[in-house]
């Protein structure tokens, strides 16, 4: 080339009419604010007709207005990308292009017909891209012999289909889509070649569909290809060994089409599955494909596709490479997402399945915010990014990989060497398959540990005991799931003028049995209340979860795997079971009067906000009712005692009217006969 001046392989253009749209959006938002103001300012007074309907409309308009504001992020800064494939082809020769591995995933031959899957495979095998740089992998999570047989038939048909597409510049490179398009238009090409290729396709289609209907493959094909022997140990789609078959080795000089040109690599994979090991569905299949392909072709670019798709652009690989191979801006790009188009939609799209607005507007809006979502298919990825590599500005990419010096291995040797990479146990004790959030385990663990260690030390320094601290954690939990909840609701209702605060005197008299239980430090639950119902319900739910986990460990005999997957969940669940032991005793084991005798009795009662118990005092004060915390559980043992004329005086608390205009201190004393 005559100039060394940098010429970008793509450019970014902002959507036209942005200023006009923003003006429109601002005007619309002003109108929404006026609607909100109108609704708020004209709420019917209490007792007037339509009050609740009006409030309901206000709530709906607030929500939908807020939702509209959020959706503007997808329209505020839409961008569109323009590519320059001619510059790419001028800058890089065929030898400098990266390898491309294409992953096609299928899972069930009964709901994903093999002939449909083969049309997808054939369409990507026929891409306008150097064949020796192209590899196609079919992941069959159903492990079906029918799918393998169909792929075997497709590999034979590909020897005719690929040169036909390139010779006649076929754009719909799915055979089914191509022949269907011809029936809707007048074809003026070479009718003889068309008739020949169509006959070959129909014969292949007939063999595949016949085998699918019968549920078995022809005996001749079974005996002819060694790959079917791998199903000898097959038990079911959920229990089988790894099956890998390299049907076409693109590096083999003998792997050519009818015109003598090289064919792309074609691989069948059914990863190992065992009932006792989770396989993580499509994500697990992708992980296995990444590992397997790294040992066979190791293409630097990966394209993921669903099995019911085909490419309507034979040059789309070149489109994606314009982003990945730009010298200045490629380090910012991890993947290139192509939109989907749908066949057989009605003119008016009765069910709204074509997703026109998301693909034509919202994805471009996401691109303007930093990048679109990965929609699970039609996406080109950098292999290095999927494997965890990070890129910085100025880093150089070596797309050309010289593997000519590698020792050539036979297909059988390569298959056996690759099988362990698709094992269901490969990911154990590795970073493979871990959640993206795993590195955040340490901050959670550190914060939780530090918080409770400090709490214990603080409690001990105040003269408490370890058991006293444990009891305080229990009461802390109970208050926040019961009395605080009711106090919050009561405060909100009073603020909205839906309830009036009343003063209720708490009983001061206790019986001898209750005193004895108190002295023995046995929790006294007494009469059922809504608060105890909530506490007991949560405790039982947690107990059943813990019991289910224990049963899973016993049945699977794989306790270490469970701890690897859910360490924090197990720790939290076990701690909650321990902290609720007194409650479980009160529900099922104790026979005294202080047990929680009626688990659901409170459901038939009214829900008072001031609940009484013989050993716990829940007190409200008229002058401090606006304070969010109105209901307290007071432990007699932790309160200082003040002797006065044969009575023990227990200071409950001091309230401050934090929500009112003034701050009023209120103090009450509860007396108990000595």
C-alpha positions as CSV (number, residue, x, y, z in Angstrom):
1,X,0.0,0.0,0.0
2,X,1.2,3.5,-0.8
3,X,0.5,5.1,2.5
4,X,1.1,4.2,6.2
5,X,-1.7,6.5,7.4
6,X,-4.0,4.8,9.8
7,X,-7.3,3.9,8.2
8,X,-9.9,2.6,10.6
9,X,-11.7,-0.6,9.7
10,X,-14.9,0.7,11.2
11,X,-16.4,4.0,12.3
12,X,-19.2,4.9,14.7
13,X,-22.0,7.2,13.8
14,X,-24.5,8.6,16.1
15,X,-28.2,8.4,15.2
16,X,-29.6,11.3,13.3
17,X,-32.2,13.4,14.9
18,X,-30.8,13.0,18.5
19,X,-31.4,16.6,19.4
20,X,-34.9,16.5,18.1
21,X,-35.7,13.3,20.0
22,X,-34.2,14.7,23.2
23,X,-36.4,17.8,22.8
24,X,-39.4,15.5,22.4
25,X,-38.4,13.4,25.4
26,X,-38.0,16.5,27.6
27,X,-41.4,17.8,26.5
28,X,-43.0,14.4,27.2
29,X,-41.4,14.2,30.6
30,X,-42.7,17.7,31.4
31,X,-46.2,16.4,30.6
32,X,-45.7,13.4,32.8
33,X,-44.7,15.6,35.7
34,X,-47.9,17.7,35.2
35,X,-49.9,14.5,35.3
36,X,-48.3,13.5,38.5
37,X,-48.9,16.9,40.0
38,X,-52.5,16.8,39.0
39,X,-53.0,13.4,40.5
40,X,-51.3,14.3,43.8
41,X,-53.0,17.7,44.1
42,X,-56.5,16.4,43.4
43,X,-56.7,13.3,45.6
44,X,-60.4,13.0,46.8
45,X,-60.7,13.5,50.5
46,X,-61.5,10.7,52.9
47,X,-65.1,9.6,52.5
48,X,-65.5,11.0,48.9
49,X,-66.3,8.6,46.1
50,X,-63.5,7.4,43.9
51,X,-60.7,8.0,46.5
52,X,-59.1,4.6,46.2
53,X,-59.5,4.4,42.4
54,X,-57.7,7.8,42.2
55,X,-54.9,6.5,44.4
56,X,-54.6,3.4,42.3
57,X,-54.4,5.5,39.1
58,X,-51.7,7.7,40.8
59,X,-49.7,4.6,41.6
60,X,-50.0,3.2,38.1
61,X,-49.0,6.5,36.6
62,X,-46.0,6.9,38.9
63,X,-44.8,3.4,38.0
64,X,-45.3,3.7,34.2
65,X,-43.8,7.2,34.2
66,X,-40.7,5.8,36.0
67,X,-40.5,2.9,33.6
68,X,-40.6,5.3,30.7
69,X,-37.7,7.3,32.1
70,X,-35.7,4.1,32.4
71,X,-36.4,3.2,28.8
72,X,-35.0,6.5,27.6
73,X,-31.5,5.2,28.4
74,X,-31.9,2.9,25.4
75,X,-32.8,5.8,23.1
76,X,-30.8,8.7,24.4
77,X,-27.5,7.9,22.6
78,X,-28.1,5.4,19.8
79,X,-25.0,4.6,17.6
80,X,-24.5,2.7,14.4
81,X,-21.4,1.0,13.1
82,X,-20.1,1.3,9.6
83,X,-17.4,-1.2,8.4
84,X,-14.8,-1.2,5.6
85,X,-14.2,-4.8,4.5
86,X,-12.2,-3.6,1.5
87,X,-9.6,-2.1,3.9
88,X,-9.5,-5.3,5.8
89,X,-8.8,-7.4,2.7
90,X,-6.1,-5.0,1.6
91,X,-4.4,-4.9,5.0
92,X,-4.4,-8.6,5.7
93,X,-3.6,-11.5,3.5
94,X,-5.3,-14.9,3.9
95,X,-2.4,-16.3,6.0
96,X,-2.8,-13.4,8.4
97,X,-6.4,-14.0,9.2
98,X,-7.4,-15.5,12.5
99,X,-9.0,-18.9,12.9
100,X,-12.7,-19.0,13.4
101,X,-14.4,-21.7,15.5
102,X,-18.2,-21.9,15.1
103,X,-20.3,-23.6,17.9
104,X,-23.7,-24.9,17.1
105,X,-25.7,-26.3,20.0
106,X,-28.5,-28.8,20.0
107,X,-30.0,-30.7,22.9
108,X,-32.9,-33.0,21.9
109,X,-33.4,-34.6,18.5
110,X,-37.1,-35.0,19.2
111,X,-37.9,-31.3,19.4
112,X,-35.0,-30.1,17.3
113,X,-35.2,-32.1,14.0
114,X,-31.8,-33.2,12.8
115,X,-32.5,-32.0,9.3
116,X,-33.1,-28.5,10.6
117,X,-29.8,-28.7,12.6
118,X,-27.9,-29.8,9.5
119,X,-29.1,-26.8,7.5
120,X,-27.6,-24.6,10.1
121,X,-24.3,-26.5,10.0
122,X,-24.2,-26.5,6.2
123,X,-24.9,-22.7,6.1
124,X,-21.9,-21.9,8.3
125,X,-19.6,-24.4,6.6
126,X,-20.2,-22.5,3.3
127,X,-19.0,-19.1,4.6
128,X,-16.8,-17.1,2.3
129,X,-13.7,-17.6,4.4
130,X,-10.6,-19.6,4.0
131,X,-11.6,-23.2,4.7
132,X,-8.4,-24.1,6.6
133,X,-9.2,-21.2,9.0
134,X,-12.7,-22.4,9.6
135,X,-13.9,-25.1,12.0
136,X,-17.5,-26.1,12.9
137,X,-18.4,-27.9,16.1
138,X,-21.8,-29.4,16.7
139,X,-22.6,-29.9,20.4
140,X,-25.2,-32.5,20.9
141,X,-26.4,-32.5,24.5
142,X,-28.9,-35.2,23.7
143,X,-26.1,-37.6,22.7
144,X,-28.3,-38.9,19.9
145,X,-27.1,-41.4,17.3
146,X,-29.7,-39.8,14.9
147,X,-28.0,-36.4,15.2
148,X,-24.6,-38.0,14.6
149,X,-26.0,-39.9,11.6
150,X,-27.5,-36.7,10.2
151,X,-24.1,-34.9,10.6
152,X,-22.4,-37.7,8.8
153,X,-24.8,-37.3,5.9
154,X,-24.4,-33.5,5.9
155,X,-20.6,-33.9,5.8
156,X,-20.9,-35.9,2.6
157,X,-23.4,-33.4,1.0
158,X,-21.1,-30.5,2.0
159,X,-18.6,-31.7,-0.6
160,X,-21.1,-30.7,-3.3
161,X,-22.9,-27.8,-1.5
162,X,-19.9,-25.6,-0.6
163,X,-18.4,-25.4,-4.1
164,X,-21.9,-24.8,-5.6
165,X,-22.5,-21.9,-3.2
166,X,-19.2,-20.3,-4.1
167,X,-19.5,-20.9,-7.8
168,X,-23.0,-19.4,-8.1
169,X,-22.6,-16.9,-5.3
170,X,-25.5,-18.3,-3.3
171,X,-26.4,-16.0,-0.5
172,X,-28.9,-18.1,1.4
173,X,-26.4,-20.8,2.3
174,X,-28.9,-22.9,4.2
175,X,-30.0,-25.5,1.5
176,X,-33.6,-25.5,2.8
177,X,-33.8,-21.6,2.7
178,X,-32.1,-21.5,-0.7
179,X,-34.5,-23.9,-2.4
180,X,-37.5,-22.3,-0.7
181,X,-36.4,-18.9,-2.0
182,X,-36.2,-20.3,-5.5
183,X,-39.8,-21.4,-5.4
184,X,-40.9,-17.8,-4.7
185,X,-38.9,-16.3,-7.6
186,X,-38.0,-17.1,-11.2
187,X,-34.6,-18.7,-11.3
188,X,-32.5,-17.9,-14.4
189,X,-29.3,-19.6,-13.5
190,X,-27.8,-23.0,-14.4
191,X,-30.8,-25.2,-14.2
192,X,-28.8,-28.4,-14.7
193,X,-26.5,-27.8,-11.7
194,X,-29.5,-26.6,-9.7
195,X,-31.4,-29.8,-10.4
196,X,-28.3,-31.9,-9.5
197,X,-27.7,-30.2,-6.2
198,X,-31.4,-30.2,-5.3
199,X,-31.6,-33.9,-6.0
200,X,-28.6,-34.6,-3.7
201,X,-30.2,-32.5,-1.0
202,X,-33.5,-34.2,-1.2
203,X,-31.9,-37.6,-1.1
204,X,-29.9,-36.6,2.1
205,X,-33.1,-35.1,3.6
206,X,-35.0,-38.3,2.9
207,X,-32.4,-40.5,4.5
208,X,-32.2,-38.3,7.6
209,X,-36.0,-37.9,8.0
210,X,-36.6,-41.6,7.5
211,X,-34.1,-42.5,10.2
212,X,-35.7,-39.9,12.5
213,X,-39.2,-41.3,12.0
214,X,-38.0,-44.9,12.5
215,X,-35.9,-44.0,15.5
216,X,-32.9,-45.9,14.2
217,X,-30.2,-45.6,11.6
218,X,-29.6,-47.9,8.6
219,X,-27.6,-51.0,9.4
220,X,-25.3,-50.3,6.5
221,X,-24.3,-46.9,7.9
222,X,-23.9,-48.3,11.4
223,X,-21.4,-50.9,10.2
224,X,-19.6,-48.5,7.8
225,X,-18.5,-45.8,10.2
226,X,-16.5,-46.5,13.3
227,X,-18.1,-43.6,15.2
228,X,-21.3,-45.5,16.0
229,X,-19.3,-47.9,18.2
230,X,-19.0,-45.1,20.8
231,X,-22.7,-45.6,21.6
232,X,-22.0,-49.1,22.9
233,X,-21.7,-47.8,26.5
234,X,-24.5,-45.3,26.1
235,X,-27.2,-45.6,28.8
236,X,-29.4,-42.5,28.3
237,X,-29.1,-38.9,27.2
238,X,-28.3,-38.0,30.9
239,X,-25.8,-40.9,31.4
240,X,-23.1,-41.5,28.9
241,X,-19.4,-41.2,28.1
242,X,-17.8,-38.4,26.1
243,X,-18.3,-38.9,22.3
244,X,-16.1,-37.0,20.0
245,X,-15.9,-37.6,16.3
246,X,-13.8,-35.5,13.8
247,X,-15.7,-36.1,10.6
248,X,-13.6,-33.7,8.5
249,X,-10.1,-32.7,9.4
250,X,-9.4,-29.4,7.7
251,X,-5.7,-29.9,8.0
252,X,-5.8,-33.2,6.1
253,X,-4.8,-32.5,2.5
254,X,-7.2,-35.2,1.4
255,X,-10.2,-33.5,3.0
256,X,-11.5,-31.7,-0.2
257,X,-14.7,-31.0,-2.0
258,X,-15.6,-32.2,-5.5
259,X,-13.6,-29.4,-7.0
260,X,-10.5,-30.3,-5.0
261,X,-10.7,-27.3,-2.6
262,X,-10.1,-27.7,1.1
263,X,-13.1,-28.3,3.4
264,X,-13.5,-26.7,6.9
265,X,-13.0,-28.9,10.0
266,X,-16.2,-30.6,11.2
267,X,-16.5,-32.0,14.7
268,X,-19.3,-33.8,16.6
269,X,-19.3,-33.6,20.4
270,X,-21.6,-35.2,23.0
271,X,-20.0,-34.3,26.3
272,X,-20.0,-36.7,29.2
273,X,-23.1,-36.6,31.4
274,X,-23.8,-38.3,34.7
275,X,-26.9,-37.9,36.8
276,X,-24.9,-37.0,39.9
277,X,-23.1,-34.1,38.2
278,X,-24.8,-30.9,37.1
279,X,-24.2,-30.1,33.4
280,X,-25.3,-26.4,33.4
281,X,-27.2,-26.8,30.2
282,X,-26.0,-24.5,27.3
283,X,-23.4,-22.7,29.4
284,X,-21.9,-26.1,30.3
285,X,-21.9,-27.1,26.6
286,X,-20.1,-23.9,25.7
287,X,-17.4,-24.5,28.3
288,X,-16.9,-28.0,26.9
289,X,-16.7,-26.7,23.4
290,X,-14.1,-24.0,24.3
291,X,-11.9,-26.7,25.8
292,X,-12.3,-29.2,23.1
293,X,-11.8,-26.8,20.3
294,X,-8.7,-25.4,21.9
295,X,-7.1,-28.8,21.4
296,X,-8.3,-29.3,17.8
297,X,-8.4,-26.0,16.0
298,X,-7.9,-23.3,18.7
299,X,-9.5,-20.5,16.6
300,X,-9.0,-17.0,18.0
301,X,-12.5,-16.0,17.2
302,X,-15.6,-18.0,18.3
303,X,-19.1,-17.7,16.8
304,X,-22.0,-19.1,18.8
305,X,-25.2,-20.1,17.1
306,X,-28.5,-21.8,18.0
307,X,-29.3,-24.9,15.9
308,X,-32.4,-23.4,14.2
309,X,-30.6,-20.6,12.5
310,X,-28.7,-19.9,9.3
311,X,-26.5,-17.0,8.1
312,X,-28.1,-14.8,5.4
313,X,-24.7,-13.0,4.9
314,X,-21.9,-15.2,3.7
315,X,-19.4,-12.4,4.5
316,X,-20.4,-11.8,8.1
317,X,-17.1,-13.2,9.5
318,X,-15.4,-10.4,7.6
319,X,-17.8,-7.9,9.1
320,X,-16.9,-9.1,12.6
321,X,-13.2,-9.0,11.9
322,X,-13.4,-5.4,11.0
323,X,-14.0,-4.7,14.7
324,X,-11.6,-7.3,16.1
325,X,-8.6,-6.4,13.8
326,X,-8.8,-2.6,13.9
327,X,-5.4,-1.4,15.1
328,X,-6.5,1.5,17.3
329,X,-9.9,0.5,18.7
330,X,-10.0,-3.3,18.8
331,X,-8.8,-3.6,22.4
332,X,-12.2,-2.2,23.6
333,X,-14.2,-4.9,21.9
334,X,-14.9,-8.2,23.5
335,X,-17.7,-9.5,21.3
336,X,-19.7,-8.5,18.2
337,X,-23.4,-9.2,18.5
338,X,-25.4,-9.6,15.3
339,X,-29.2,-9.2,15.4
340,X,-31.6,-12.0,14.6
341,X,-34.1,-12.0,11.8
342,X,-37.2,-14.3,11.8
343,X,-38.8,-16.3,9.0
344,X,-42.5,-17.2,8.7
345,X,-43.7,-14.1,10.5
346,X,-47.0,-12.7,9.4
347,X,-47.3,-9.3,7.9
348,X,-48.6,-7.7,11.0
349,X,-46.6,-10.0,13.4
350,X,-49.6,-11.3,15.4
351,X,-47.6,-12.4,18.4
352,X,-45.0,-9.7,18.3
353,X,-42.2,-12.2,18.0
354,X,-39.9,-10.4,15.5
355,X,-38.5,-8.1,18.1
356,X,-38.1,-5.2,15.6
357,X,-37.7,-2.4,18.2
358,X,-35.2,-4.2,20.4
359,X,-33.0,-5.1,17.5
360,X,-33.3,-2.0,15.4
361,X,-33.4,0.6,18.2
362,X,-32.6,-0.7,21.7
363,X,-29.5,-2.7,20.9
364,X,-28.1,0.4,19.2
365,X,-29.0,2.4,22.3
366,X,-27.2,-0.2,24.5
367,X,-24.2,0.1,22.1
368,X,-24.1,3.8,22.8
369,X,-24.0,3.1,26.5
370,X,-21.0,0.7,26.3
371,X,-22.2,-2.3,24.4
372,X,-25.2,-4.5,23.8
373,X,-26.3,-7.6,25.7
374,X,-25.1,-11.0,24.6
375,X,-28.3,-12.5,23.5
376,X,-27.0,-16.1,23.5
377,X,-26.6,-16.6,19.7
378,X,-25.3,-14.8,16.6
379,X,-22.3,-13.5,18.5
380,X,-18.6,-13.5,17.7
381,X,-16.3,-13.7,20.7
382,X,-12.6,-13.4,21.3
383,X,-11.4,-16.7,22.7
384,X,-8.9,-14.9,24.9
385,X,-11.6,-12.8,26.5
386,X,-13.7,-15.9,27.3
387,X,-10.6,-17.4,28.9
388,X,-10.1,-14.4,31.1
389,X,-7.5,-12.3,29.3
390,X,-7.7,-8.6,29.8
391,X,-6.7,-6.1,27.0
392,X,-5.2,-2.6,27.4
393,X,-4.8,0.1,24.9
394,X,-1.8,-0.3,22.7
395,X,-1.6,-4.1,23.1
396,X,-0.7,-5.9,19.9
397,X,-2.5,-9.0,18.6
398,X,-0.8,-11.8,16.8
399,X,-3.6,-13.3,14.7
400,X,-1.4,-15.5,12.6
401,X,-0.6,-18.8,14.3
402,X,2.1,-20.9,12.8
403,X,1.3,-24.5,13.6
404,X,3.1,-26.1,10.7
405,X,5.8,-27.4,12.9
406,X,3.4,-29.2,15.2
407,X,3.6,-33.0,14.9
408,X,0.6,-34.3,12.9
409,X,-1.6,-36.6,14.9
410,X,-4.1,-39.0,13.5
411,X,-7.8,-38.3,14.0
412,X,-8.1,-41.2,16.4
413,X,-5.2,-40.0,18.6
414,X,-6.6,-36.4,18.6
415,X,-10.1,-37.7,19.6
416,X,-8.7,-39.8,22.5
417,X,-6.5,-36.9,23.7
418,X,-9.5,-34.5,23.6
419,X,-12.1,-36.7,25.4
420,X,-11.0,-35.8,29.0
421,X,-11.7,-32.1,28.2
422,X,-15.4,-32.9,27.8
423,X,-15.6,-34.9,31.0
424,X,-18.4,-34.0,33.5
425,X,-15.8,-33.8,36.3
426,X,-13.2,-31.6,34.4
427,X,-14.4,-28.4,36.0
428,X,-14.2,-29.5,39.6
429,X,-11.6,-27.6,41.6
430,X,-10.9,-25.3,38.7
431,X,-12.0,-21.8,37.5
432,X,-14.1,-23.4,34.8
433,X,-17.8,-22.9,35.2
434,X,-17.5,-20.7,38.3
435,X,-19.9,-17.8,38.6
436,X,-18.6,-14.4,37.6
437,X,-19.3,-13.2,41.2
438,X,-17.0,-15.8,42.8
439,X,-14.2,-13.3,43.5
440,X,-16.6,-11.4,45.7
441,X,-16.8,-14.3,48.2
442,X,-13.9,-12.9,50.2
443,X,-15.4,-9.4,50.8
444,X,-18.6,-11.0,52.0
445,X,-16.7,-13.4,54.3
446,X,-14.4,-10.6,55.6
447,X,-17.3,-8.2,56.3
448,X,-19.5,-10.9,58.0
449,X,-16.6,-12.3,60.1
450,X,-15.3,-8.8,61.2
451,X,-18.8,-7.6,62.1
452,X,-19.6,-10.5,64.4
453,X,-16.1,-10.7,65.9
454,X,-16.3,-7.1,66.8
455,X,-19.9,-7.5,68.2
456,X,-18.7,-10.3,70.5
457,X,-15.7,-8.4,71.8
458,X,-17.9,-5.4,72.4
459,X,-20.4,-7.4,74.3
460,X,-17.8,-9.1,76.4
461,X,-16.2,-5.8,77.2
462,X,-19.6,-4.5,78.5
463,X,-19.6,-7.4,81.1
464,X,-21.7,-9.9,79.1
465,X,-21.0,-13.6,78.4
466,X,-20.6,-15.6,75.2
467,X,-24.0,-17.2,75.7
468,X,-25.5,-13.9,76.5
469,X,-24.1,-12.5,73.2
470,X,-25.6,-15.5,71.4
471,X,-29.0,-14.9,72.9
472,X,-28.8,-11.3,71.9
473,X,-28.2,-12.3,68.3
474,X,-31.3,-14.4,68.5
475,X,-33.4,-11.5,69.9
476,X,-31.9,-9.2,67.3
477,X,-33.1,-11.5,64.6
478,X,-36.6,-12.0,66.1
479,X,-37.1,-8.2,66.5
480,X,-36.2,-7.4,63.0
481,X,-38.5,-10.0,61.5
482,X,-41.5,-9.3,63.8
483,X,-41.8,-6.3,66.1
484,X,-39.8,-3.9,63.8
485,X,-42.0,-5.0,60.9
486,X,-45.2,-4.2,62.7
487,X,-43.7,-1.0,64.1
488,X,-42.8,0.1,60.6
489,X,-46.2,-0.7,59.2
490,X,-47.9,1.1,62.1
491,X,-45.7,4.2,61.7
492,X,-46.5,4.4,58.0
493,X,-50.2,4.0,58.6
494,X,-50.2,6.7,61.2
495,X,-48.2,9.0,59.0
496,X,-50.8,8.5,56.3
497,X,-53.6,9.1,58.9
498,X,-55.0,5.6,58.5
499,X,-54.7,4.7,62.2
500,X,-54.9,6.4,65.5
501,X,-52.4,5.6,68.3
502,X,-53.8,4.3,71.5
503,X,-52.2,3.7,74.9
504,X,-52.3,0.2,76.2
505,X,-51.2,-0.8,79.6
506,X,-49.1,-3.9,79.7
507,X,-49.8,-6.6,82.4
508,X,-47.4,-6.4,85.3
509,X,-48.4,-9.6,87.0
510,X,-46.7,-12.9,86.4
511,X,-47.2,-16.4,87.6
512,X,-44.8,-18.7,89.5
513,X,-44.2,-21.1,86.6
514,X,-43.2,-18.3,84.4
515,X,-40.8,-17.0,87.0
516,X,-39.2,-20.5,87.3
517,X,-38.7,-20.7,83.6
518,X,-37.2,-17.3,83.6
519,X,-34.8,-18.2,86.3
520,X,-33.8,-21.3,84.3
521,X,-33.2,-19.1,81.2
522,X,-35.9,-21.0,79.3
523,X,-37.7,-18.9,76.7
524,X,-41.3,-18.3,77.4
525,X,-43.5,-18.0,74.3
526,X,-46.9,-18.0,76.0
527,X,-49.9,-16.9,74.0
528,X,-49.7,-17.0,70.2
529,X,-49.3,-13.6,68.5
530,X,-48.8,-12.6,64.8
531,X,-45.2,-11.8,65.7
532,X,-44.5,-15.3,66.9
533,X,-46.3,-16.7,63.9
534,X,-43.9,-14.9,61.6
535,X,-40.9,-16.0,63.6
536,X,-42.0,-19.7,63.7
537,X,-42.8,-19.7,60.0
538,X,-39.4,-18.4,59.0
539,X,-37.7,-20.8,61.4
540,X,-39.5,-23.8,60.0
541,X,-38.8,-22.7,56.4
542,X,-35.1,-22.5,57.3
543,X,-35.2,-25.9,59.0
544,X,-36.8,-27.6,56.0
545,X,-34.1,-26.1,53.7
546,X,-31.4,-27.4,56.0
547,X,-33.0,-30.8,56.2
548,X,-33.2,-30.9,52.5
549,X,-29.5,-30.1,52.2
550,X,-28.6,-32.9,54.7
551,X,-30.7,-35.4,52.7
552,X,-29.0,-34.4,49.5
553,X,-25.6,-35.0,51.1
554,X,-26.7,-38.4,52.4
555,X,-28.2,-39.4,49.1
556,X,-25.4,-38.2,46.8
557,X,-22.6,-38.9,49.3
558,X,-20.7,-35.9,47.9
559,X,-20.5,-33.4,50.8
560,X,-17.4,-31.8,49.5
561,X,-18.9,-30.8,46.2
562,X,-21.9,-29.2,48.0
563,X,-19.6,-27.2,50.2
564,X,-17.7,-26.0,47.1
565,X,-20.8,-24.8,45.4
566,X,-22.7,-23.2,48.3
567,X,-20.4,-22.4,51.2
568,X,-22.1,-19.2,52.4
569,X,-25.5,-20.7,52.0
570,X,-24.7,-23.7,54.1
571,X,-23.0,-21.6,56.8
572,X,-25.9,-19.2,57.0
573,X,-28.6,-22.0,57.0
574,X,-26.8,-23.9,59.7
575,X,-26.3,-20.8,61.9
576,X,-30.0,-20.0,61.6
577,X,-31.0,-23.5,62.7
578,X,-28.7,-23.2,65.7
579,X,-30.0,-19.8,66.7
580,X,-33.6,-21.1,66.4
581,X,-33.1,-24.2,68.6
582,X,-35.2,-22.7,71.6
583,X,-38.0,-22.0,69.2
584,X,-38.0,-25.6,67.8
585,X,-38.0,-26.9,71.4
586,X,-41.0,-24.6,72.2
587,X,-42.9,-25.9,69.1
588,X,-42.3,-29.6,69.4
589,X,-40.5,-30.8,72.5
590,X,-41.6,-28.8,75.5
591,X,-44.7,-29.6,77.5
592,X,-44.9,-26.6,79.9
593,X,-47.2,-23.6,79.6
594,X,-44.4,-21.5,78.1
595,X,-44.3,-23.5,74.8
596,X,-45.5,-22.1,71.5
597,X,-48.7,-24.2,71.7
598,X,-50.6,-23.0,68.6
599,X,-48.5,-22.5,65.5
600,X,-51.2,-21.0,63.4
601,X,-53.6,-19.8,66.1
602,X,-52.7,-16.2,65.5
603,X,-54.0,-16.4,61.9
604,X,-57.6,-16.5,63.3
605,X,-57.0,-13.5,65.6
606,X,-56.8,-9.8,65.0
607,X,-53.3,-8.4,64.4
608,X,-52.6,-6.0,67.3
609,X,-49.6,-3.8,67.1
610,X,-49.0,-4.0,70.9
611,X,-48.5,-7.6,72.0
612,X,-48.2,-8.8,75.5
613,X,-46.2,-11.7,76.9
614,X,-45.6,-12.6,80.5
615,X,-41.9,-12.1,80.3
616,X,-41.5,-9.6,77.5
617,X,-42.9,-6.1,77.5
618,X,-44.1,-4.4,74.3
619,X,-44.8,-0.8,75.2
620,X,-46.1,2.1,73.2
621,X,-46.2,5.7,74.3
622,X,-48.6,8.3,73.0
623,X,-46.1,11.0,72.8
624,X,-43.5,9.0,71.0
625,X,-45.7,7.2,68.5
626,X,-44.0,8.7,65.5
627,X,-40.7,6.9,66.3
628,X,-40.2,4.0,63.9
629,X,-39.3,1.6,66.8
630,X,-42.4,1.3,69.0
631,X,-42.4,-2.3,70.1
632,X,-39.6,-3.6,72.2
633,X,-38.6,-7.0,73.6
634,X,-36.9,-6.3,77.0
635,X,-34.7,-9.0,78.5
636,X,-35.1,-8.8,82.3
637,X,-31.7,-10.3,82.9
638,X,-29.9,-7.6,80.8
639,X,-31.7,-4.7,82.5
640,X,-30.3,-3.2,85.7
641,X,-32.6,-3.6,88.7
642,X,-33.6,-0.8,91.1
643,X,-35.1,-2.0,94.4
644,X,-37.8,0.2,95.8
645,X,-40.3,-0.8,98.5
646,X,-40.4,-4.5,97.6
647,X,-40.7,-3.9,93.9
648,X,-38.2,-4.3,91.1
649,X,-38.1,-1.4,88.7
650,X,-37.0,-2.1,85.1
651,X,-36.1,0.9,82.9
652,X,-37.5,0.1,79.5
653,X,-36.0,2.8,77.2
654,X,-35.9,6.5,76.3
655,X,-37.7,7.5,73.1
656,X,-37.0,10.5,71.0
657,X,-39.6,11.8,68.7
658,X,-37.3,11.9,65.7
659,X,-40.0,12.5,63.1
660,X,-41.8,15.3,64.9
661,X,-41.1,19.0,65.0
662,X,-39.8,18.7,68.6
663,X,-37.8,16.1,70.5
664,X,-39.6,14.8,73.5
665,X,-38.0,12.4,75.9
666,X,-40.4,9.8,77.4
667,X,-39.5,7.3,80.0
668,X,-41.6,4.5,81.6
669,X,-41.0,2.1,84.4
670,X,-42.4,-1.4,84.6
671,X,-42.9,-2.8,88.1
672,X,-43.0,-6.4,89.1
673,X,-43.9,-7.8,92.5
674,X,-40.8,-9.2,94.2
